[in-house]
């Protein structure tokens, strides 16, 4: 069946560091790919998405490119902030299949 | 436009009791999904419903769990005779249509169920 594998966490970085969270997937067909973010005690919020190969999703300084050849959708941000501390989930459509989540902590 | 509403936010039940979790989708959304998040794990799909129809329940445990989305009112996830292993966060998501895999799902804040 379809599956998503995310980089193991937790990840701890200093403010203004470069962030990469790896995500690879296994799927039949041509799924859409998503990154969701979960802040403590809250539900999931869509961060960005891409619907076909080579699409780049972007939002709030985060980016991810749908790479069909490597079946990947890595999340990147050039300069993280303390407010980016959260759990990040990679997912493919639909019903959504989620990775296990990566807890990110940014220290000032 | 109000977001996806879930209630209660926190629910405590003793073993053997019933738990009812409610989800009101966003206005104009007719598709509802339920997911379960066990501690320190990702979300797992449980069931997908449209008004008065269960479309996909492949993620639902075969016993004790049921879901409905009536013509009027919220979607209900019902867990009978709860056990400690049912303790989790249950999230509802809604989308406006099933037209292709690109539809974004909008999540509620979740109901955190604790079974004593």
Interface residues (C-beta under 8 A of the other chain):
Chain A: X31 X32 X34 X36 X42 X43 X44 X45 X46 X49 X51 X89 X93 X94 X95 X96 X97 X98 X99 X100 X101
Chain B: X4 X6 X33 X35 X41 X42 X43 X44 X45 X48 X56 X59 X91 X93 X95 X101 X102 X103 X104 X105 X106 X107 X108 X109 X110
